Amino acid sequence: MAEGLVDGRVPRSAPTDGSRQPGEPSGHVFGRVSAVADAVLYEGYLLYPYRRSSPKNRARWQFGVLFPRDWAEAGGPVSPGVSGSADSWYQQTECLVRVERPGAVLRVRVRYLQMQHKQVEDAAGQPVESLTCDDGTVHLTFEEAVPRERDLAVPLAEGTHRFAVGSPSGTDTETLPDGAGRIVRRREESAASTALEIERAGEDLLRLRVRTAHEGRTADPDAPRDHALRHALIATHTLLAAEGAVFVSLIDPGQDRQEAARNCRNDFTFPVLGGAPPAASPADGSVSALLLSSPIILPDHPQVAPESPGDLHDAGEIDEILTLRTMLLTDQEKREARATDPRAAEILDRVDTMPPEVLGRLHGAIRSLKPAANRPAWWQEGADEGLSPATDTVLVGAVRVGGGSAVRLRPRGRGADAQDMFLAGRTATVAAVFHDVDGSTHLAVTVDDDPAAELHGWYGRFHYFRPDEVEPLGGTDVPDPVTAQEPPTGPTPSEA
């Protein structure tokens, strides 16, 4: 089935302050990666069924969120990872670039969303949650976002550069027809900067370090996440382009550059090559003049499915399924969705007018029947021998937890996963211990009071939590004896 997101479009309410906006022309230096970059920018912006009242849309902004440092570290230092699904105050990209001629130039673009509070006011100037105009149009108070981009171009030579990437505060007012009221959009300042360091890593090889950090402070480090988001950089990611040089893949760097690739440290982001994939994999490793450092783990040369007619914002969605579901929304539900956000209205307009032949193309497409030419560098045949998810254990405090252990779920208090709200405090049974490719450990669990828990365990559909997100119950160790069994065949944490 056709999957993926395509170019986002600027909301009609977005102010113009001189910053660049999404939807880069194809001839631009970043044009070949703009569609995927926009998909990253708006991933999870608004989830089906696209209504403000939906519980899913009360826990938004899940990836690449940079908060003021005092807020992010109120509960202790942040723990770096290779993706941006955890809240942080900084994001660091390290990558390798091979210089091919003198006078090479590096272009850096930092992109993110700035939260914008849309407040609806009635004719008397009083804030209201909802307002219906005489023509039947409904307006809802909601949290929107404005796309921001900041650019830097420097010679590709050893040195350090720094530039501001934050955005100022601002207010815009829109008067509604016939004196019904107005909409006031307010943005708080987001203070941040990006530091670029270029250092020698070999005879013709340079290491680039791009570190974007939030430089602001919050008035209340204990404030709820929704309040702190007003000053945050959301869906932060970086685009890099080289002229006279190429970026070396960290997934497939080639034999001679494997050690240099392993020494690159990436915190809360994952750099991959951009642009179209090569016709054949080069023997000395993959390279490209474009690189996307994303808070979402992607493969080299990520592409948007050409059959996808527009963005659905919903986690690498299958377009056909979400399109059909959106078609089935009632008129009242569509009315609320249109009033929630301009992007939701665009989705409804596109779905309601979609020609049958376009919908038909979403049903399926075979790209290739050939196996991938190269496996990622972190994959080694037989490397996971000796691991047994069903019998492996992990130490939680002083208790060893594994298959069959009873636990209470204590998800991190400041996460953006909607599941946290529903599962916090509930008891569960551990089914397996999984080790991810980045070295992290996850516990696969079934929730005890879920009527379908046995069924989920049978076909391997689990919830996943880190060891520090569970509290062992009812014993000091895993059940004894542990019955030997085949490892569950359900999705890994990165697929769930």
C-alpha positions as CSV (number, residue, x, y, z in Angstrom):
1,M,0.0,0.0,0.0
2,A,1.1,3.5,-0.6
3,E,2.6,4.9,2.5
4,G,4.2,8.2,3.6
5,L,3.7,11.9,3.9
6,V,4.2,14.7,1.3
7,D,4.9,18.4,1.3
8,G,3.2,20.4,4.0
9,R,1.7,23.8,3.2
10,V,1.9,26.9,5.3
11,P,-1.3,27.7,7.3
12,R,-3.1,30.7,6.0
13,S,-2.6,32.3,9.4
14,A,1.2,32.0,9.3
15,P,2.9,35.4,9.7
16,T,5.7,36.5,7.4
17,D,8.8,37.5,9.3
18,G,11.5,36.8,6.7
19,S,12.0,33.1,7.6
20,R,11.8,30.6,4.9
21,Q,8.8,28.3,4.6
22,P,8.2,24.7,3.6
23,G,7.6,23.6,0.0
24,E,11.0,24.3,-1.5
25,P,11.1,24.6,-5.3
26,S,12.6,21.5,-6.9
27,G,15.5,23.5,-8.4
28,H,16.7,24.7,-5.0
29,V,19.7,23.1,-3.3
30,F,17.4,21.4,-0.7
31,G,14.6,20.7,-3.2
32,R,15.3,17.0,-3.6
33,V,14.8,16.4,0.1
34,S,12.1,19.0,0.9
35,A,9.1,16.6,0.7
36,V,10.6,14.2,3.2
37,A,11.7,17.1,5.4
38,D,8.2,18.5,5.4
39,A,6.9,15.1,6.4
40,V,9.2,15.1,9.4
41,L,8.2,18.7,10.2
42,Y,4.5,17.9,10.4
43,E,4.7,14.3,11.6
44,G,2.0,14.0,14.3
45,Y,1.0,17.7,13.9
46,L,-2.7,16.6,13.9
47,L,-3.8,13.0,14.1
48,Y,-6.9,11.3,12.7
49,P,-9.8,12.0,13.2
50,Y,-8.4,15.6,13.1
51,R,-10.7,17.0,15.8
52,R,-9.8,19.0,18.8
53,S,-12.0,16.8,21.0
54,S,-10.0,13.6,20.1
55,P,-7.9,12.4,23.0
56,K,-5.0,11.7,20.6
57,N,-4.9,15.4,19.7
58,R,-4.4,16.4,23.4
59,A,-1.0,14.8,23.4
60,R,0.7,16.3,20.3
61,W,4.3,17.4,19.4
62,Q,6.0,14.0,19.9
63,F,9.3,14.3,18.1
64,G,12.3,16.6,18.1
65,V,11.0,18.9,20.9
66,L,13.6,21.2,22.4
67,F,12.5,22.9,25.7
68,P,14.2,25.4,28.0
69,R,17.0,23.5,29.7
70,D,15.7,24.2,33.3
71,W,12.4,22.7,32.4
72,A,13.8,19.7,30.5
73,E,16.2,18.9,33.4
74,A,13.8,19.6,36.3
75,G,13.7,15.9,37.0
76,G,17.4,15.2,36.3
77,P,19.7,15.2,33.3
78,V,18.3,14.1,30.0
79,S,19.4,10.7,28.6
80,P,20.6,10.9,25.0
81,G,19.3,8.6,22.4
82,V,19.5,8.2,18.6
83,S,16.0,9.6,18.0
84,G,14.1,12.6,19.2
85,S,11.1,10.9,20.8
86,A,12.3,12.0,24.2
87,D,12.1,15.6,25.4
88,S,15.4,17.5,25.5
89,W,17.0,20.9,25.5
90,Y,19.5,20.2,22.7
91,Q,20.0,18.2,19.6
92,Q,23.4,17.1,18.2
93,T,24.3,15.8,14.7
94,E,27.7,14.4,13.9
95,C,28.4,13.2,10.3
96,L,31.3,12.7,7.9
97,V,31.9,14.6,4.7
98,R,34.5,13.8,2.0
99,V,36.0,16.8,0.3
100,E,36.3,16.4,-3.5
101,R,37.6,19.8,-4.6
102,P,39.1,23.0,-3.2
103,G,36.6,25.8,-2.3
104,A,33.9,23.4,-1.1
105,V,30.8,25.1,0.5
106,L,28.5,23.8,3.3
107,R,24.9,24.9,3.6
108,V,23.1,24.3,6.9
109,R,19.3,24.7,7.5
110,V,17.6,24.3,10.9
111,R,13.9,23.8,10.8
112,Y,11.2,23.5,13.4
113,L,7.7,24.6,14.4
114,Q,6.9,27.4,16.8
115,M,3.7,27.0,18.8
116,Q,0.9,29.5,18.1
117,H,-2.1,29.8,20.4
118,K,-5.3,30.5,18.5
119,Q,-7.8,32.2,20.8
120,V,-11.3,32.8,19.7
121,E,-13.1,35.9,21.1
122,D,-16.7,36.8,20.9
123,A,-18.1,40.2,19.8
124,A,-17.6,41.6,23.3
125,G,-13.9,40.6,23.2
126,Q,-14.3,37.8,25.7
127,P,-12.3,34.6,25.2
128,V,-14.5,31.6,24.2
129,E,-13.8,28.0,23.3
130,S,-16.1,28.0,20.3
131,L,-17.9,30.6,18.2
132,T,-20.4,30.1,15.3
133,C,-20.7,32.9,12.8
134,D,-24.0,33.8,11.0
135,D,-23.0,31.8,7.9
136,G,-22.6,28.6,10.1
137,T,-18.8,28.6,10.1
138,V,-17.4,27.4,13.4
139,H,-14.2,28.6,15.0
140,L,-12.4,26.8,17.8
141,T,-9.7,27.8,20.2
142,F,-6.7,25.6,19.5
143,E,-2.9,25.3,19.4
144,E,-1.5,25.8,15.9
145,A,2.1,26.0,14.8
146,V,4.2,28.2,12.5
147,P,7.1,26.7,10.4
148,R,10.5,28.3,10.9
149,E,13.8,27.9,9.0
150,R,17.2,29.4,9.6
151,D,20.1,29.1,7.1
152,L,23.9,29.3,7.2
153,A,26.4,29.0,4.4
154,V,30.2,28.6,5.1
155,P,33.3,27.4,3.4
156,L,33.9,23.8,4.1
157,A,37.1,24.2,6.2
158,E,38.0,23.5,9.8
159,G,36.5,26.1,12.2
160,T,33.5,27.0,14.4
161,H,30.4,29.0,13.5
162,R,27.4,30.0,15.5
163,F,24.1,31.5,14.4
164,A,20.7,32.3,16.1
165,V,17.8,30.0,15.1
166,G,15.1,31.2,17.6
167,S,12.0,33.1,16.8
168,P,10.5,36.2,18.5
169,S,7.2,36.6,20.2
170,G,4.3,38.1,18.2
171,T,0.5,38.6,18.0
172,D,-1.8,38.6,14.9
173,T,-5.5,39.5,14.9
174,E,-8.1,38.3,12.4
175,T,-11.5,40.0,12.5
176,L,-14.5,37.7,11.8
177,P,-17.3,38.7,9.4
178,D,-20.3,40.7,10.5
179,G,-18.7,41.7,13.8
180,A,-19.1,38.1,15.2
181,G,-15.8,38.4,17.0
182,R,-12.1,37.9,16.2
183,I,-9.3,35.4,16.4
184,V,-6.1,36.4,18.2
185,R,-2.9,34.3,17.5
186,R,-0.1,34.7,20.0
187,R,3.4,33.3,19.9
188,E,6.0,33.3,22.8
189,E,9.7,33.8,22.2
190,S,11.8,30.7,21.4
191,A,15.4,31.5,22.1
192,A,17.9,29.1,20.5
193,S,21.2,28.9,18.6
194,T,23.1,26.4,16.5
195,A,26.8,25.8,16.7
196,L,28.7,24.3,13.8
197,E,32.1,22.7,14.3
198,I,34.2,21.3,11.4
199,E,37.3,19.2,12.3
200,R,39.7,17.0,10.5
201,A,38.9,13.2,10.6
202,G,41.2,11.9,7.8
203,E,43.2,13.0,4.8
204,D,40.2,13.9,2.8
205,L,37.6,13.5,5.5
206,L,36.0,16.0,7.8
207,R,33.7,15.5,10.8
208,L,30.8,18.0,11.2
209,R,29.1,18.6,14.5
210,V,25.8,20.6,14.4
211,R,24.4,21.3,17.9
212,T,21.1,23.2,18.3
213,A,20.4,24.2,21.8
214,H,17.5,26.0,23.5
215,E,18.9,29.1,25.3
216,G,15.8,30.3,27.1
217,R,14.5,29.8,30.6
218,T,11.0,29.1,31.9
219,A,9.3,31.0,34.7
220,D,8.3,27.7,36.3
221,P,10.4,24.5,35.7
222,D,7.5,22.5,37.2
223,A,5.0,23.8,34.7
224,P,2.9,21.3,32.7
225,R,4.3,20.2,29.4
226,D,1.6,22.1,27.5
227,H,2.8,25.4,29.0
228,A,6.5,24.7,28.4
229,L,5.7,24.0,24.7
230,R,4.9,27.7,24.2
231,H,8.6,28.4,24.3
232,A,9.8,25.1,22.6
233,L,11.3,24.3,19.2
234,I,9.0,21.5,17.9
235,A,9.9,18.8,15.3
236,T,13.5,20.2,15.1
237,H,15.6,18.8,12.3
238,T,18.6,19.8,10.2
239,L,19.3,19.8,6.5
240,L,22.9,19.8,5.1
241,A,24.0,20.3,1.6
242,A,27.5,20.3,0.2
243,E,29.0,21.8,-2.9
244,G,32.3,20.2,-3.9
245,A,32.0,17.5,-1.3
246,V,29.7,14.6,-0.3
247,F,28.4,13.2,2.9
248,V,29.3,9.7,3.9
249,S,26.5,7.4,5.1
250,L,26.7,6.4,8.7
251,I,24.6,3.3,7.9
252,D,26.8,2.1,5.0
253,P,30.1,4.0,5.3
254,G,32.3,1.5,3.5
255,Q,35.0,-0.6,4.9
256,D,37.6,2.2,5.2
257,R,35.4,4.6,7.1
258,Q,33.5,2.3,9.6
259,E,35.6,3.4,12.6
260,A,35.1,7.1,11.8
261,A,31.4,6.5,11.4
262,R,31.2,4.7,14.7
263,N,32.9,7.6,16.4
264,C,30.1,10.0,15.4
265,R,27.8,10.9,18.2
266,N,24.2,11.8,17.5
267,D,21.9,12.8,20.3
268,F,18.1,12.9,19.8
269,T,18.6,12.8,16.0
270,F,19.5,10.4,13.2
271,P,21.3,11.6,10.1
272,V,20.6,9.9,6.8
273,L,21.6,10.6,3.2
274,G,19.1,12.6,1.1
275,G,18.1,12.7,-2.5
276,A,17.4,9.8,-4.9
277,P,19.1,6.5,-4.1
278,P,21.9,5.4,-6.5
279,A,21.2,2.9,-9.2
280,A,23.8,0.5,-7.6
281,S,25.4,0.5,-4.2
282,P,29.1,1.7,-4.5
283,A,31.7,-0.8,-3.2
284,D,33.3,1.9,-1.0
285,G,30.2,3.0,0.8
286,S,27.2,5.3,0.1
287,V,27.5,9.0,-0.3
288,S,25.3,12.0,-1.3
289,A,25.6,15.8,-1.5
290,L,22.5,16.0,0.8
291,L,21.9,14.9,4.3
292,L,18.8,15.0,6.5
293,S,19.2,14.7,10.3
294,S,15.8,13.7,11.6
295,P,14.3,13.1,15.0
296,I,12.6,10.1,13.5
297,I,14.8,7.1,12.5
298,L,14.8,6.8,8.7
299,P,16.8,4.9,6.1
300,D,19.3,6.5,3.7
301,H,17.5,8.2,0.8
302,P,14.0,8.3,2.3
303,Q,11.3,8.9,-0.3
304,V,7.6,9.9,-0.3
305,A,5.4,7.4,-2.1
306,P,4.5,9.0,-5.4
307,E,0.9,7.8,-5.1
308,S,0.3,9.8,-2.0
309,P,-1.7,12.9,-2.9
310,G,-1.3,14.8,0.3
311,D,-0.2,14.9,3.9
312,L,-2.2,13.1,6.5
313,H,0.2,13.9,9.4
314,D,-0.3,10.5,11.0
315,A,2.9,8.5,11.8
316,G,4.0,7.1,8.4
317,E,0.4,6.3,7.7
318,I,-1.1,4.0,5.1
319,D,-2.8,6.6,2.9
320,E,-5.6,4.4,1.7
321,I,-6.8,3.4,5.2
322,L,-6.8,6.9,6.6
323,T,-8.4,8.3,3.5
324,L,-11.2,5.8,3.7
325,R,-11.6,6.5,7.4
326,T,-11.8,10.2,6.8
327,M,-14.4,9.7,4.2
328,L,-16.6,8.0,6.8
329,L,-16.5,10.9,9.3
330,T,-20.0,12.3,9.9
331,D,-20.9,15.8,8.8
332,Q,-20.8,16.9,12.4
333,E,-17.3,15.4,12.9
334,K,-16.1,17.0,9.7
335,R,-17.5,20.3,10.8
336,E,-15.5,20.1,14.0
337,A,-12.3,19.0,12.2
338,R,-12.6,22.0,9.8
339,A,-12.9,24.3,12.8
340,T,-10.0,22.8,14.6
341,D,-7.1,23.7,12.2
342,P,-6.6,24.8,8.6
343,R,-4.6,21.7,7.8
344,A,-7.5,19.5,8.9
345,A,-9.7,21.4,6.5
346,E,-7.2,20.9,3.7
347,I,-7.3,17.1,4.3
348,L,-11.1,17.0,4.3
349,D,-11.2,19.1,1.1
350,R,-8.8,16.8,-0.6
351,V,-10.5,13.6,0.5
352,D,-14.0,14.9,-0.4
353,T,-12.9,15.7,-3.9
354,M,-10.5,12.8,-4.6
355,P,-11.1,11.2,-8.0
356,P,-11.6,7.4,-8.0
357,E,-8.5,6.9,-10.0
358,V,-6.3,8.6,-7.4
359,L,-7.9,6.5,-4.6
360,G,-7.3,3.4,-6.7
361,R,-3.6,4.2,-6.9
362,L,-3.4,4.1,-3.1
363,H,-4.4,0.5,-3.0
364,G,-1.0,-0.9,-3.7
365,A,2.3,-0.6,-5.5
366,I,5.2,-3.0,-6.0
367,R,8.5,-1.1,-6.1
368,S,10.9,-4.0,-6.6
369,L,11.0,-7.8,-6.2
370,K,14.8,-7.7,-5.6
371,P,16.2,-7.9,-2.1
372,A,18.1,-4.9,-0.7
373,A,21.6,-4.8,-2.1
374,N,23.2,-4.0,1.3
375,R,22.1,-4.4,4.9
376,P,22.6,-1.5,7.3
377,A,26.1,-1.3,8.9
378,W,24.7,-2.1,12.3
379,W,23.2,-5.3,11.1
380,Q,25.5,-8.3,11.2
381,E,24.3,-11.8,10.3
382,G,24.1,-13.9,13.5
383,A,24.9,-10.9,15.8
384,D,21.8,-11.5,17.8
385,E,22.6,-15.2,18.5
386,G,22.4,-15.9,22.2
387,L,19.6,-13.4,22.8
388,S,16.3,-14.9,23.8
389,P,13.5,-12.4,24.4
390,A,11.3,-14.9,26.2
391,T,14.0,-15.9,28.7
392,D,16.3,-12.9,28.9
393,T,16.0,-10.7,32.0
394,V,16.9,-7.1,33.0
395,L,17.6,-5.6,36.4
396,V,15.0,-3.1,37.6
397,G,16.3,-1.7,40.9
398,A,17.3,-4.8,42.8
399,V,14.8,-7.0,41.0
400,R,15.5,-9.1,37.9
401,V,12.5,-8.8,35.5
402,G,11.7,-11.0,32.6
403,G,9.0,-13.1,30.9
404,G,6.1,-13.7,33.3
405,S,7.1,-10.9,35.8
406,A,4.3,-8.8,37.2
407,V,4.9,-5.0,37.0
408,R,3.1,-1.7,37.4
409,L,3.5,0.7,34.6
410,R,5.1,4.1,35.5
411,P,5.7,5.8,32.1
412,R,7.8,8.9,32.1
413,G,5.8,11.9,33.4
414,R,6.8,14.3,30.7
415,G,6.5,12.2,27.6
416,A,4.2,12.9,24.6
417,D,2.9,9.4,24.1
418,A,-0.9,9.3,24.4
419,Q,-0.6,5.7,25.7
420,D,1.0,7.1,28.8
421,M,-2.2,8.8,29.9
422,F,-4.2,5.6,29.5
423,L,-1.7,3.0,31.0
424,A,0.0,4.9,33.8
425,G,-0.5,3.0,37.1
426,R,-2.0,-0.1,35.6
427,T,-0.6,-3.6,36.2
428,A,0.9,-5.7,33.4
429,T,2.7,-8.9,32.7
430,V,6.1,-8.9,31.0
431,A,6.1,-11.2,27.9
432,A,9.6,-10.6,26.7
433,V,12.8,-8.5,26.9
434,F,13.9,-7.0,23.6
435,H,17.3,-5.4,22.8
436,D,17.0,-2.7,20.1
437,V,19.7,-2.0,17.5
438,D,20.8,1.2,19.3
439,G,21.7,-0.9,22.5
440,S,18.6,0.1,24.4
441,T,16.3,-2.4,26.2
442,H,12.5,-2.6,26.1
443,L,10.0,-4.7,28.0
444,A,7.1,-6.1,26.0
445,V,4.1,-6.3,28.2
446,T,0.4,-7.1,28.1
447,V,-2.0,-5.1,30.3
448,D,-3.7,-7.3,32.9
449,D,-7.2,-5.8,32.7
450,D,-7.2,-5.7,28.9
451,P,-9.9,-8.2,27.8
452,A,-7.8,-9.0,24.7
453,A,-4.5,-9.5,26.7
454,E,-4.4,-13.2,25.9
455,L,-5.0,-12.6,22.3
456,H,-2.3,-9.9,22.1
457,G,0.2,-12.3,23.7
458,W,-0.7,-15.0,21.2
459,Y,0.0,-13.0,18.1
460,G,2.7,-10.8,19.6
461,R,1.0,-7.3,19.8
462,F,2.6,-5.7,22.9
463,H,3.1,-2.4,24.6
464,Y,6.7,-1.5,25.1
465,F,8.3,0.3,28.1
466,R,11.8,1.0,29.2
467,P,13.0,-0.8,32.4
468,D,12.9,2.5,34.3
469,E,9.2,2.9,33.4
470,V,8.0,-0.2,35.3
471,E,7.8,-1.1,39.0
472,P,8.2,-4.8,39.8
473,L,5.4,-6.4,41.8
474,G,4.8,-9.5,43.8
475,G,8.2,-11.0,44.1
476,T,12.0,-10.4,44.1
477,D,12.8,-12.1,40.8
478,V,11.4,-13.6,37.6
479,P,9.0,-16.5,38.0
480,D,10.9,-19.7,38.7
481,P,11.2,-21.9,36.8
482,V,10.9,-20.0,33.5
483,T,9.3,-22.3,31.0
484,A,11.4,-22.4,27.8
485,Q,9.5,-21.1,24.8
486,E,10.0,-19.6,21.4
487,P,10.5,-15.9,21.3
488,P,7.4,-13.8,20.5
489,T,7.0,-13.0,16.9
490,G,5.4,-9.6,17.3
491,P,6.8,-6.3,16.1
492,T,10.0,-4.9,17.5
493,P,9.8,-1.7,19.5
494,S,10.8,0.3,16.4
495,E,7.9,-1.2,14.5
496,A,5.2,-0.9,17.2
